[in-house]
């Protein structure tokens, strides 16, 4: 016996239950004759006895048998990549697969063969391969393997192993665990044979890193590109950007050598009207290229007419602030309002587009959220404590986090005595002022963020080495959360290399904070150590402001924002965009209704009415054709751009994927096999027999048909007795 509970407990509870059953039975059958009462009690005791028997669990131990698969299967790749002629003895991969499959079948006893199949876009059984060819444009090994396991299971037979003849190519790169997990559960191992090897495909391709460029009217824009090149050696491809009217906006040659990926930048000035337009990006082709479809791409260009509204405040005016104001006022895409403290209790304000000075004996600064929301960016130099108090700091924080504004501190630490709560508005924690000479250099984070290498020269450009030294740097304690150092300064003191954050950004809600921890940048244009550094000061400030506004939630002058969740999808995949509304309300109930349009070029494909509030509203589209699409808000210049691409093709990459097949074998308990091992593996798979565990299985007596029958019979007889006696 193998009791379910300790025997002592079974005995105690069994006796107690039997006594209770006898007492209840005698009371319930008092109107029966003596024979009937005895039969009723006996039948109930039979049921109790059977339950006690179940608890005692009598039976015997039997070795536990593992049932292995009943046979093996052959799976042959029939996709077009198998036409590549790089298998053994110069034949195609397909021809090699046909020969190997015949050898495997000749070595088989057939009785253990579950089936022979080809796969490409789907699983197909076959009788002979000699009359077939590799023509499928997709290679779905994962889907075919799952289908084969399902067929074997539904047919009542398992599979010990599957021999796969393939080059391992899968353009979609489906997750292998979708196949290996059910294969392990079924006890099925994969034994792949890799057909083919590395194939050099001379090719060059170009695509934009960002599908949409946002630029102010008349301003220069930077378009970062990714150029992939292989098998062409040292080349000088020409890259052209064409407008919607096929006019060449910019054309440039790049020196490339070896295989790899190069990130380059095109600077151009958009032509034509304000609004959205589609430009074409082209790269010159070469004779040895097999693919030409990737030598051209599309990019959206959004040209804005609205000027950026800037408020600049300076409590301790200097040459830095003077040159900066002069620079910004010259920009046709900027409206600049300046506020100065020139002496104690003496403040001046100069409105945008006016030379008239407004004088006051009190700090001049927007004192309501509505007044502050008039600006896109607030720039503050030294002496911030003369303008800011706790209430205005709260207004600035709301201006940044809720309405998507930008606050930029320049000239290092912006105050002598910190106003209460100002740490909420900073990207760094200030330490002590430092001495010494520091040389500016971009950081990797600055390149990744798109500030350097796109809008400004990249980190490796020689221009940074010719700049005058920076002044008035302040040591920074650990950065605040979510801060990024986009540029830093380097120096040597006492033989030690020192570095100091110079340009630090921090995303806060919908907007942006930035600290520039240095003074003296104005000298970069007036005292360049190298001729090539001239006008770099103007470029840096223009692009810093442009970068802050583009990376914030809202574009200048716009009350709505669209942000793509992904800029590139495959046909049939969802493209989702988040819609948000800029509002002064803090309640999530504040919202408006707008028309969202899905467009391709000038054609409107779909229109939806969507509620826009301060919380993002997700809108999903699923275009079924390849191309560059834009999502726009009716009556607004705001757009979001994404590209729909055709599914990857079998011939895009022809090199055999040995690593993928090795992983498939390892995850299923099989191994990669050589072509000469094909007969050996077949013999091993067919010679496997059922094996036994050292562990044993308890076979009980009670879970048998007669146990349930006896209980049911006893209860049925008891029911009949009571019914005939009128007790029911």
C-alpha positions as CSV (number, residue, x, y, z in Angstrom):
1,X,0.0,0.0,0.0
2,X,0.9,3.6,-0.6
3,X,-1.5,5.5,1.7
4,X,-2.4,9.1,0.9
5,X,-2.4,9.9,4.6
6,X,-0.8,8.3,7.7
7,X,-2.5,5.0,8.5
8,X,-3.3,6.1,12.0
9,X,-5.3,9.0,10.7
10,X,-7.1,6.8,8.2
11,X,-8.1,4.3,10.9
12,X,-9.4,7.0,13.3
13,X,-11.3,9.0,10.7
14,X,-12.6,5.7,9.1
15,X,-14.0,4.4,12.3
16,X,-15.5,7.7,13.3
17,X,-17.1,8.1,9.8
18,X,-18.5,4.6,9.9
19,X,-20.0,5.2,13.3
20,X,-21.6,8.5,12.2
21,X,-22.9,6.9,9.0
22,X,-24.5,4.0,11.0
23,X,-26.2,6.4,13.5
24,X,-27.5,8.7,10.7
25,X,-28.6,5.8,8.6
26,X,-30.6,4.2,11.5
27,X,-32.3,7.6,12.2
28,X,-33.1,8.2,8.5
29,X,-34.5,4.7,7.9
30,X,-36.6,4.2,11.0
31,X,-39.7,3.6,9.0
32,X,-38.2,0.7,7.1
33,X,-38.5,-2.9,8.0
34,X,-35.6,-4.6,9.8
35,X,-34.2,-6.1,6.6
36,X,-34.5,-2.8,4.8
37,X,-32.7,-0.9,7.6
38,X,-29.9,-3.5,7.6
39,X,-29.5,-3.2,3.8
40,X,-29.4,0.6,4.0
41,X,-26.8,0.6,6.7
42,X,-24.7,-2.0,4.9
43,X,-24.8,-0.1,1.6
44,X,-23.6,3.1,3.3
45,X,-20.8,1.2,5.0
46,X,-19.8,-0.2,1.6
47,X,-19.3,3.3,0.3
48,X,-17.3,4.3,3.4
49,X,-15.2,1.1,3.0
50,X,-14.4,2.1,-0.6
51,X,-13.4,5.6,0.5
52,X,-11.1,4.1,3.1
53,X,-9.7,1.8,0.5
54,X,-9.0,4.8,-1.8
55,X,-7.2,6.5,1.1
56,X,-5.1,3.4,1.8
57,X,-4.2,3.4,-2.0
58,X,-3.3,-0.3,-2.5
59,X,-1.3,-1.2,-5.6
60,X,2.2,-1.9,-6.8
61,X,5.3,-0.1,-8.1
62,X,6.1,-0.2,-11.8
63,X,9.1,1.3,-13.7
64,X,8.2,4.6,-15.3
65,X,8.6,4.3,-19.1
66,X,9.5,7.3,-21.2
67,X,7.8,7.1,-24.6
68,X,10.3,8.4,-27.2
69,X,9.3,9.7,-30.6
70,X,8.1,7.1,-33.1
71,X,10.4,8.1,-35.9
72,X,12.2,10.9,-37.7
73,X,11.4,13.5,-40.4
74,X,13.3,15.2,-43.2
75,X,12.9,19.0,-43.8
76,X,14.4,20.6,-46.9
77,X,14.7,24.4,-47.5
78,X,13.0,25.4,-50.8
79,X,13.6,29.2,-50.7
80,X,15.3,31.1,-53.5
81,X,18.5,31.6,-51.5
82,X,19.0,27.9,-52.0
83,X,19.8,28.7,-55.7
84,X,23.1,30.1,-54.7
85,X,25.9,28.0,-56.3
86,X,28.3,27.7,-53.4
87,X,27.7,24.2,-52.0
88,X,30.0,21.3,-52.3
89,X,31.7,20.9,-55.7
90,X,30.3,24.2,-57.0
91,X,26.7,23.0,-57.3
92,X,23.8,25.0,-55.9
93,X,22.6,24.6,-52.4
94,X,19.3,23.2,-53.7
95,X,21.1,20.5,-55.8
96,X,23.2,19.6,-52.8
97,X,20.0,19.3,-50.7
98,X,18.3,17.1,-53.3
99,X,21.3,14.7,-53.3
100,X,21.5,14.6,-49.5
101,X,17.8,14.0,-49.1
102,X,18.1,11.0,-51.4
103,X,21.0,9.6,-49.4
104,X,19.0,10.0,-46.2
105,X,16.0,8.2,-47.7
106,X,18.2,5.4,-49.1
107,X,19.6,4.8,-45.6
108,X,16.2,4.7,-44.0
109,X,14.1,1.6,-43.2
110,X,11.1,3.8,-44.1
111,X,9.0,2.3,-41.3
112,X,10.5,4.9,-38.9
113,X,10.1,7.8,-41.4
114,X,7.4,10.2,-40.2
115,X,7.5,12.3,-43.3
116,X,9.5,14.3,-45.8
117,X,8.8,17.9,-46.3
118,X,10.0,21.1,-48.0
119,X,9.5,24.5,-46.5
120,X,9.6,28.1,-47.7
121,X,6.6,30.2,-47.1
122,X,4.9,27.2,-45.6
123,X,5.4,23.4,-44.9
124,X,4.7,21.1,-47.8
125,X,5.0,17.3,-48.1
126,X,6.8,15.9,-51.1
127,X,7.3,12.6,-52.9
128,X,10.4,13.5,-54.9
129,X,12.6,16.6,-55.1
130,X,14.2,16.0,-58.5
131,X,11.4,17.7,-60.4
132,X,11.1,20.7,-58.0
133,X,13.2,23.9,-57.6
134,X,13.9,26.5,-55.0
135,X,11.5,29.3,-55.7
136,X,9.9,30.5,-52.5
137,X,10.5,34.2,-51.6
138,X,10.4,33.5,-47.9
139,X,12.1,31.0,-45.6
140,X,10.0,30.2,-42.5
141,X,11.8,27.5,-40.7
142,X,10.2,28.3,-37.4
143,X,6.7,28.1,-38.8
144,X,7.4,25.0,-40.8
145,X,8.9,23.2,-37.8
146,X,6.0,24.1,-35.5
147,X,3.6,22.8,-38.2
148,X,5.5,19.6,-38.5
149,X,5.4,18.9,-34.8
150,X,1.7,19.6,-34.7
151,X,1.0,17.2,-37.6
152,X,3.0,14.5,-35.9
153,X,1.2,14.9,-32.6
154,X,-2.3,15.0,-34.2
155,X,-1.4,11.9,-36.2
156,X,-0.7,10.0,-33.0
157,X,3.1,9.6,-33.6
158,X,6.0,11.5,-32.1
159,X,9.3,12.6,-33.7
160,X,12.7,11.6,-32.3
161,X,14.5,14.0,-34.6
162,X,14.3,16.2,-37.6
163,X,17.1,16.5,-40.2
164,X,17.1,20.0,-41.7
165,X,18.8,20.7,-45.0
166,X,19.1,24.5,-45.2
167,X,21.3,27.6,-45.5
168,X,19.6,29.0,-42.3
169,X,18.5,32.2,-43.9
170,X,15.4,33.8,-42.4
171,X,14.8,37.4,-43.6
172,X,12.3,38.0,-40.8
173,X,14.6,36.6,-38.2
174,X,11.8,34.9,-36.3
175,X,12.4,34.1,-32.7
176,X,13.8,30.5,-32.5
177,X,12.3,29.8,-29.1
178,X,8.9,29.7,-30.8
179,X,10.1,26.4,-32.3
180,X,12.7,25.1,-29.8
181,X,10.3,25.3,-26.8
182,X,7.6,23.0,-28.3
183,X,10.4,20.8,-29.8
184,X,11.9,20.2,-26.3
185,X,8.5,19.5,-24.9
186,X,7.9,16.9,-27.6
187,X,11.4,15.3,-27.1
188,X,12.4,16.2,-30.6
189,X,15.9,17.2,-31.5
190,X,17.0,19.0,-34.7
191,X,20.0,17.9,-36.8
192,X,20.7,20.7,-39.3
193,X,23.1,20.4,-42.3
194,X,24.5,23.9,-43.3
195,X,24.4,24.3,-47.0
196,X,26.5,27.2,-48.4
197,X,28.8,29.7,-46.9
198,X,29.7,33.4,-46.9
199,X,28.6,35.3,-50.1
200,X,30.2,38.6,-50.9
201,X,27.4,40.9,-52.2
202,X,28.9,44.2,-53.4
203,X,26.4,46.8,-52.3
204,X,25.9,50.4,-51.1
205,X,22.7,51.7,-49.4
206,X,21.7,55.0,-48.0
207,X,18.9,56.0,-45.6
208,X,18.2,58.9,-43.3
209,X,18.7,58.5,-39.5
210,X,15.5,60.6,-39.0
211,X,12.5,60.3,-41.3
212,X,11.6,64.0,-40.9
213,X,13.7,67.1,-40.7
214,X,12.2,70.2,-39.0
215,X,13.7,73.5,-40.0
216,X,12.7,77.2,-39.9
217,X,12.1,79.0,-43.2
218,X,15.4,80.1,-44.8
219,X,17.5,78.3,-42.2
220,X,20.1,75.6,-42.9
221,X,19.1,72.0,-41.8
222,X,21.3,69.1,-41.1
223,X,20.3,65.7,-42.5
224,X,22.2,62.8,-40.9
225,X,22.6,59.7,-43.1
226,X,23.6,56.1,-42.7
227,X,25.6,54.7,-45.6
228,X,26.1,50.9,-45.6
229,X,28.8,49.6,-48.0
230,X,30.4,46.3,-48.6
231,X,32.5,44.5,-51.2
232,X,33.3,47.7,-53.1
233,X,36.6,48.7,-51.6
234,X,37.6,52.4,-51.5
235,X,34.9,54.4,-53.2
236,X,33.7,58.0,-53.4
237,X,29.9,57.8,-53.8
238,X,27.9,60.9,-54.5
239,X,24.9,61.6,-52.4
240,X,22.1,63.9,-53.7
241,X,19.0,65.3,-52.0
242,X,16.3,66.2,-54.5
243,X,13.2,68.3,-53.8
244,X,9.6,67.3,-54.6
245,X,10.0,69.1,-57.9
246,X,13.2,67.1,-58.6
247,X,15.5,70.1,-58.0
248,X,18.9,69.3,-56.5
249,X,19.1,70.8,-53.0
250,X,22.6,69.5,-52.2
251,X,25.1,67.2,-53.7
252,X,28.2,65.9,-51.9
253,X,30.9,63.2,-52.3
254,X,32.1,61.1,-49.4
255,X,35.3,59.1,-49.1
256,X,34.6,55.6,-47.9
257,X,36.9,52.6,-47.6
258,X,36.4,49.0,-46.6
259,X,33.2,47.4,-45.5
260,X,31.0,48.9,-42.8
261,X,28.5,51.6,-41.9
262,X,29.3,55.3,-42.2
263,X,27.3,58.1,-40.6
264,X,27.6,61.3,-42.6
265,X,25.7,64.6,-42.7
266,X,24.2,66.7,-45.4
267,X,23.5,70.4,-44.8
268,X,20.9,72.0,-47.0
269,X,18.4,74.9,-47.1
270,X,14.9,73.8,-48.1
271,X,13.4,75.4,-51.1
272,X,9.8,76.3,-51.7
273,X,6.8,77.1,-49.5
274,X,6.2,76.6,-45.8
275,X,4.8,73.2,-44.8
276,X,5.6,69.6,-45.5
277,X,7.3,68.2,-48.5
278,X,8.9,64.9,-49.5
279,X,12.5,64.9,-50.6
280,X,14.4,62.1,-52.4
281,X,17.8,60.9,-51.2
282,X,20.0,59.2,-53.8
283,X,23.4,57.6,-53.7
284,X,25.4,56.7,-56.8
285,X,25.4,53.1,-57.9
286,X,28.4,50.9,-58.9
287,X,28.7,48.2,-61.6
288,X,29.2,45.3,-59.3
289,X,26.1,46.0,-57.2
290,X,23.4,43.3,-57.3
291,X,20.8,45.4,-55.5
292,X,19.8,48.9,-56.6
293,X,16.5,49.3,-54.7
294,X,18.4,50.5,-51.6
295,X,20.3,53.3,-53.4
296,X,17.3,55.6,-52.9
297,X,15.2,56.7,-50.0
298,X,12.7,59.3,-49.0
299,X,12.7,61.9,-46.2
300,X,10.1,64.4,-45.0
301,X,11.0,68.0,-44.6
302,X,8.8,70.3,-42.4
303,X,9.5,74.0,-43.0
304,X,8.1,76.2,-40.3
305,X,7.1,79.9,-40.7
306,X,6.4,80.7,-37.1
307,X,9.3,82.4,-35.4
308,X,10.8,81.1,-32.2
309,X,9.9,83.4,-29.4
310,X,12.8,83.8,-27.0
311,X,13.0,85.6,-23.6
312,X,16.6,86.4,-22.5
313,X,17.2,87.6,-18.9
314,X,20.5,88.8,-17.5
315,X,21.0,90.1,-14.0
316,X,24.7,90.8,-14.5
317,X,25.2,91.9,-18.1
318,X,28.5,91.0,-19.8
319,X,30.1,90.6,-23.2
320,X,28.7,87.1,-23.4
321,X,25.1,88.3,-23.1
322,X,25.7,91.3,-25.3
323,X,27.0,89.3,-28.2
324,X,24.4,86.6,-27.8
325,X,21.5,89.1,-27.9
326,X,23.0,90.7,-31.1
327,X,23.4,87.3,-32.7
328,X,19.8,86.2,-31.9
329,X,18.2,89.4,-33.0
330,X,19.8,89.0,-36.4
331,X,18.1,85.6,-37.0
332,X,15.1,85.9,-39.2
333,X,13.4,83.0,-37.4
334,X,13.6,84.4,-33.9
335,X,11.7,87.0,-31.9
336,X,13.8,88.1,-28.9
337,X,12.7,89.9,-25.8
338,X,15.4,90.9,-23.4
339,X,15.2,91.8,-19.7
340,X,18.2,93.3,-17.9
341,X,19.1,94.4,-14.4
342,X,21.6,97.2,-14.8
343,X,21.7,98.4,-11.2
344,X,19.9,97.9,-7.9
345,X,16.2,98.6,-8.4
346,X,16.7,99.4,-12.1
347,X,15.5,97.0,-14.7
348,X,15.1,97.3,-18.5
349,X,12.9,95.4,-20.9
350,X,13.2,95.5,-24.7
351,X,10.4,93.9,-26.6
352,X,10.9,91.9,-29.8
353,X,10.9,94.1,-32.9
354,X,11.3,97.3,-30.8
355,X,14.2,99.4,-29.7
356,X,12.1,101.1,-27.0
357,X,13.2,100.3,-23.5
358,X,10.7,99.7,-20.7
359,X,12.2,100.8,-17.4
360,X,11.1,99.5,-13.9
361,X,12.3,99.6,-10.4
362,X,11.1,96.1,-9.8
363,X,12.2,92.8,-11.4
364,X,10.6,92.4,-14.8
365,X,9.5,88.9,-15.5
366,X,6.3,87.1,-16.6
367,X,4.2,86.7,-13.5
368,X,1.5,84.4,-14.9
369,X,1.5,81.1,-16.8
370,X,-0.3,82.7,-19.7
371,X,2.4,85.4,-20.1
372,X,5.2,82.9,-19.8
373,X,3.5,80.5,-22.3
374,X,4.0,83.3,-25.0
375,X,7.6,82.2,-25.2
376,X,9.1,79.0,-26.6
377,X,12.5,79.3,-24.8
378,X,13.8,81.2,-21.8
379,X,17.5,82.0,-21.6
380,X,19.0,83.2,-18.3
381,X,22.5,84.3,-17.6
382,X,24.2,85.4,-14.4
383,X,22.1,87.0,-11.6
384,X,19.0,84.7,-12.0
385,X,18.2,85.4,-8.3
386,X,17.3,89.0,-9.2
387,X,14.4,87.8,-11.4
388,X,13.2,84.6,-9.7
389,X,11.4,83.9,-6.5
390,X,9.6,80.8,-5.4
391,X,6.4,81.7,-7.2
392,X,8.2,82.4,-10.5
393,X,10.2,79.2,-10.2
394,X,7.0,77.3,-9.9
395,X,5.7,79.1,-13.0
396,X,8.9,78.2,-14.9
397,X,8.6,74.5,-13.8
398,X,5.1,74.4,-15.1
399,X,6.2,76.2,-18.3
400,X,8.7,73.4,-18.9
401,X,7.0,70.3,-17.7
402,X,3.3,71.0,-18.7
403,X,3.5,73.3,-21.8
404,X,6.8,71.9,-23.3
405,X,8.9,75.0,-22.9
406,X,12.7,75.2,-22.8
407,X,14.8,76.9,-20.1
408,X,18.5,77.4,-20.8
409,X,21.1,78.7,-18.3
410,X,24.3,80.0,-19.8
411,X,27.6,81.5,-18.4
412,X,28.0,78.7,-15.8
413,X,26.4,78.9,-12.3
414,X,23.5,81.4,-12.8
415,X,23.3,82.8,-9.3
416,X,25.4,83.7,-6.3
417,X,22.7,82.9,-3.7
418,X,20.3,80.2,-4.7
419,X,16.6,81.2,-4.8
420,X,14.3,78.7,-3.0
421,X,13.4,75.7,-5.2
422,X,15.7,76.6,-8.1
423,X,17.2,73.1,-8.0
424,X,14.1,71.9,-9.8
425,X,15.2,73.9,-12.8
426,X,18.7,72.7,-13.2
427,X,20.4,69.8,-14.8
428,X,23.5,69.9,-12.5
429,X,24.4,70.4,-8.9
430,X,26.9,73.2,-8.5
431,X,30.2,73.0,-6.7
432,X,33.0,75.5,-6.5
433,X,34.4,77.8,-9.2
434,X,37.5,76.5,-10.9
435,X,40.7,78.0,-12.4
436,X,42.7,76.9,-15.3
437,X,42.3,76.5,-19.1
438,X,39.8,74.1,-20.5
439,X,39.3,72.9,-24.1
440,X,35.8,72.1,-25.3
441,X,35.0,68.7,-26.9
442,X,31.7,67.0,-27.8
443,X,30.8,63.8,-26.1
444,X,29.4,60.5,-27.4
445,X,26.0,61.4,-25.8
446,X,26.0,64.6,-27.7
447,X,26.5,62.7,-31.0
448,X,23.8,60.1,-30.1
449,X,21.4,63.0,-29.3
450,X,21.9,64.4,-32.7
451,X,23.5,67.7,-31.6
452,X,26.9,66.9,-33.0
453,X,27.4,65.0,-36.2
454,X,24.1,66.3,-37.5
455,X,23.5,70.0,-36.6
456,X,27.2,70.7,-35.7
457,X,30.5,69.0,-36.7
458,X,31.0,65.6,-35.2
459,X,33.2,64.8,-32.2
460,X,36.2,63.8,-34.4
461,X,36.2,67.0,-36.4
462,X,39.5,69.0,-36.2
463,X,37.5,72.3,-35.7
464,X,37.1,71.6,-32.0
465,X,40.9,71.6,-31.5
466,X,41.3,75.1,-32.8
467,X,38.9,76.8,-30.3
468,X,40.0,79.3,-27.7
469,X,39.9,78.1,-24.1
470,X,36.8,78.3,-22.0
471,X,36.5,80.5,-18.9
472,X,34.6,80.6,-15.6
473,X,33.8,76.9,-15.3
474,X,32.2,75.6,-12.1
475,X,32.7,72.2,-10.6
476,X,29.6,70.1,-10.9
477,X,28.6,67.5,-8.3
478,X,26.6,64.4,-9.5
479,X,24.2,65.2,-12.2
480,X,20.5,65.3,-11.6
481,X,18.3,62.4,-12.7
482,X,17.9,62.1,-16.5
483,X,20.7,64.6,-17.3
484,X,23.0,64.0,-20.2
485,X,26.4,65.6,-20.8
486,X,26.4,66.6,-24.5
487,X,29.7,68.5,-24.4
488,X,32.6,68.7,-21.9
489,X,35.9,70.5,-21.3
490,X,39.3,68.9,-20.7
491,X,42.3,70.2,-18.9
492,X,45.5,69.0,-17.2
493,X,46.5,70.1,-13.7
494,X,49.4,68.7,-11.7
495,X,49.8,66.1,-14.4
496,X,46.2,64.8,-13.9
497,X,43.6,64.8,-16.7
498,X,40.5,66.7,-15.7
499,X,37.1,66.9,-17.4
500,X,34.2,69.2,-16.7
501,X,30.6,69.1,-18.0
502,X,29.9,72.1,-20.3
503,X,26.6,71.4,-22.1
504,X,24.2,69.4,-20.0
505,X,20.6,68.7,-20.9
506,X,17.7,67.3,-18.9
507,X,14.2,66.3,-20.1
508,X,11.5,67.4,-17.7
509,X,8.0,66.4,-18.6
510,X,7.3,67.7,-22.1
511,X,10.1,70.3,-22.1
512,X,13.8,70.7,-21.8
513,X,16.4,72.1,-19.3
514,X,19.9,73.0,-20.4
515,X,22.9,74.3,-18.5
516,X,26.0,75.8,-20.3
517,X,28.7,75.7,-17.7
518,X,31.2,78.2,-19.3
519,X,31.7,81.8,-20.2
520,X,33.8,83.4,-23.0
521,X,32.3,81.4,-25.9
522,X,31.8,84.7,-27.8
523,X,35.5,84.8,-28.4
524,X,35.3,81.8,-30.6
525,X,34.3,84.0,-33.5
526,X,36.5,87.0,-32.7
527,X,39.7,85.4,-31.8
528,X,39.8,82.0,-33.6
529,X,43.0,80.1,-33.2
530,X,42.3,78.5,-36.6
531,X,40.7,80.1,-39.6
532,X,38.2,77.3,-39.9
533,X,36.6,78.1,-36.5
534,X,35.2,81.4,-37.7
535,X,31.4,81.8,-37.1
536,X,31.3,78.7,-35.0
537,X,29.8,80.6,-32.1
538,X,26.8,81.7,-34.2
539,X,26.4,78.1,-35.5
540,X,26.5,76.6,-32.0
541,X,23.9,78.9,-30.6
542,X,21.6,78.6,-33.6
543,X,21.8,74.8,-33.5
544,X,21.5,74.6,-29.7
545,X,18.3,76.5,-29.7
546,X,17.0,74.6,-32.7
547,X,17.9,71.3,-31.1
548,X,16.2,72.2,-27.8
549,X,12.9,73.1,-29.6
550,X,12.9,70.1,-31.9
551,X,13.6,67.6,-29.1
552,X,10.9,69.2,-26.9
553,X,7.3,68.0,-27.1
554,X,5.9,71.0,-29.1
555,X,7.2,72.9,-32.1
556,X,7.3,76.7,-31.9
557,X,3.8,78.3,-32.0
558,X,2.0,75.0,-32.2
559,X,-0.6,73.7,-29.7
560,X,-0.5,70.1,-30.8
561,X,2.3,67.5,-31.0
562,X,2.6,64.2,-32.9
563,X,5.3,61.6,-31.9
564,X,5.8,58.4,-33.8
565,X,6.3,55.3,-31.7
566,X,8.4,53.8,-34.6
567,X,9.6,55.5,-37.8
568,X,9.9,52.4,-39.8
569,X,7.5,49.4,-40.1
570,X,7.0,46.5,-42.5
571,X,3.8,46.1,-44.6
572,X,1.1,44.7,-42.3
573,X,2.6,46.1,-39.1
574,X,1.0,48.8,-37.0
575,X,2.3,52.3,-37.1
576,X,1.2,54.2,-34.0
577,X,1.5,57.9,-33.2
578,X,0.9,59.8,-29.9
579,X,-1.2,63.0,-30.1
580,X,-1.0,65.6,-27.4
581,X,-2.4,69.0,-26.9
582,X,-0.6,72.0,-25.2
583,X,-3.0,73.5,-22.6
584,X,-2.8,75.7,-19.6
585,X,-5.2,73.5,-17.8
586,X,-3.8,71.0,-15.3
587,X,-6.9,68.8,-15.4
588,X,-6.6,65.6,-17.6
589,X,-10.2,66.3,-18.7
590,X,-9.1,69.3,-20.7
591,X,-9.2,68.2,-24.4
592,X,-10.3,69.1,-27.9
593,X,-11.3,67.2,-31.0
594,X,-9.1,67.3,-34.1
595,X,-9.0,65.6,-37.5
596,X,-6.0,63.3,-37.9
597,X,-5.1,62.5,-41.6
598,X,-3.0,59.7,-43.0
599,X,-1.3,61.0,-46.2
600,X,1.0,59.7,-48.8
601,X,2.4,62.7,-50.7
602,X,-0.5,65.0,-51.4
603,X,-3.1,62.2,-51.2
604,X,-5.2,61.9,-48.1
605,X,-5.7,58.2,-47.5
606,X,-7.7,58.2,-44.2
607,X,-9.2,60.7,-41.8
608,X,-10.1,60.2,-38.2
609,X,-11.6,62.4,-35.5
610,X,-9.6,62.1,-32.3
611,X,-9.8,63.6,-28.8
612,X,-6.6,65.5,-27.9
613,X,-5.7,66.3,-24.3
614,X,-2.7,66.8,-22.1
615,X,-2.5,63.0,-21.9
616,X,-1.2,61.3,-25.0
617,X,-3.9,59.8,-27.3
618,X,-2.6,56.8,-29.3
619,X,-3.7,56.5,-32.9
620,X,-2.8,53.4,-35.0
621,X,-2.7,53.0,-38.8
622,X,-1.8,49.9,-40.8
623,X,-0.9,50.9,-44.4
624,X,-0.7,48.0,-46.9
625,X,1.7,49.5,-49.4
626,X,5.3,50.5,-49.2
627,X,6.2,54.2,-49.2
628,X,6.8,57.3,-47.0
629,X,3.7,58.3,-45.1
630,X,2.9,61.4,-43.0
631,X,0.3,61.8,-40.3
632,X,-0.9,65.4,-39.9
633,X,-3.5,67.4,-38.0
634,X,-5.9,69.1,-40.3
635,X,-5.4,72.9,-40.2
636,X,-1.9,72.5,-38.5
637,X,1.6,72.2,-40.0
638,X,2.5,69.6,-37.4
639,X,3.3,66.2,-39.0
640,X,4.8,62.9,-38.1
641,X,6.5,60.8,-40.7
642,X,7.1,57.0,-41.0
643,X,8.2,54.7,-43.7
644,X,6.5,51.4,-44.7
645,X,8.9,48.9,-46.1
646,X,8.3,45.6,-48.0
647,X,9.2,42.5,-46.0
648,X,12.9,41.5,-46.2
649,X,13.6,39.4,-49.2
650,X,15.4,36.1,-49.4
651,X,18.0,37.5,-51.8
652,X,18.8,40.6,-49.6
653,X,21.5,38.6,-47.8
654,X,22.7,35.4,-49.4
655,X,25.3,34.2,-46.9
656,X,24.4,31.0,-45.0
657,X,23.4,31.6,-41.4
658,X,25.4,28.9,-39.7
659,X,25.1,30.4,-36.2
660,X,21.3,30.3,-36.4
661,X,21.3,26.6,-37.3
662,X,23.8,25.8,-34.5
663,X,21.6,27.6,-32.0
664,X,18.6,25.6,-33.3
665,X,20.4,22.3,-32.7
666,X,21.7,23.2,-29.3
667,X,18.4,24.4,-27.9
668,X,16.7,21.2,-29.0
669,X,19.3,18.7,-27.8
670,X,20.6,17.9,-31.3
671,X,23.8,18.9,-33.1
672,X,25.0,20.3,-36.3
673,X,26.0,17.5,-38.7
674,X,28.3,17.3,-41.7
675,X,26.9,16.1,-45.1
676,X,29.0,12.9,-44.8
677,X,27.2,12.1,-41.5
678,X,23.7,11.9,-43.1
679,X,23.4,8.1,-43.2
680,X,24.8,7.7,-39.7
681,X,22.3,10.1,-38.2
682,X,19.4,8.3,-40.0
683,X,20.7,4.9,-38.6
684,X,21.0,6.4,-35.1
685,X,17.5,7.8,-35.1
686,X,15.9,4.6,-36.3
687,X,17.8,2.4,-33.9
688,X,16.6,4.2,-30.8
689,X,14.4,2.1,-28.5
690,X,12.2,2.9,-25.6
691,X,14.2,3.4,-22.4
692,X,13.3,3.3,-18.7
693,X,13.9,5.7,-15.8
694,X,15.5,4.5,-12.6
695,X,12.4,6.0,-10.9
696,X,9.2,4.0,-10.6
697,X,5.6,4.8,-10.9
698,X,2.9,3.7,-8.3
699,X,0.0,2.0,-9.9
700,X,-3.0,2.1,-7.5
701,X,-5.9,-0.3,-7.4
702,X,-8.6,2.2,-6.5
703,X,-8.5,4.5,-9.6
704,X,-10.0,1.6,-11.7
705,X,-13.4,1.4,-13.4
706,X,-14.7,-1.2,-10.9
707,X,-14.2,1.2,-7.9
708,X,-16.4,3.8,-9.4
709,X,-18.9,1.2,-10.5
710,X,-19.1,-0.3,-7.0
711,X,-19.7,3.1,-5.4
712,X,-22.3,4.0,-8.0
713,X,-24.1,0.6,-7.7
714,X,-24.2,0.8,-3.8
715,X,-25.7,4.3,-4.0
716,X,-28.2,3.3,-6.7
717,X,-29.5,0.3,-4.7
718,X,-29.8,2.6,-1.6
719,X,-31.8,5.1,-3.7
720,X,-34.2,2.3,-4.9
721,X,-34.7,1.0,-1.3
722,X,-35.6,4.5,0.0
723,X,-37.8,5.3,-3.0
724,X,-39.8,2.1,-2.6
725,X,-40.2,2.9,1.1
726,X,-41.5,6.4,0.2
727,X,-38.5,8.2,1.9
728,X,-37.7,10.3,-1.2
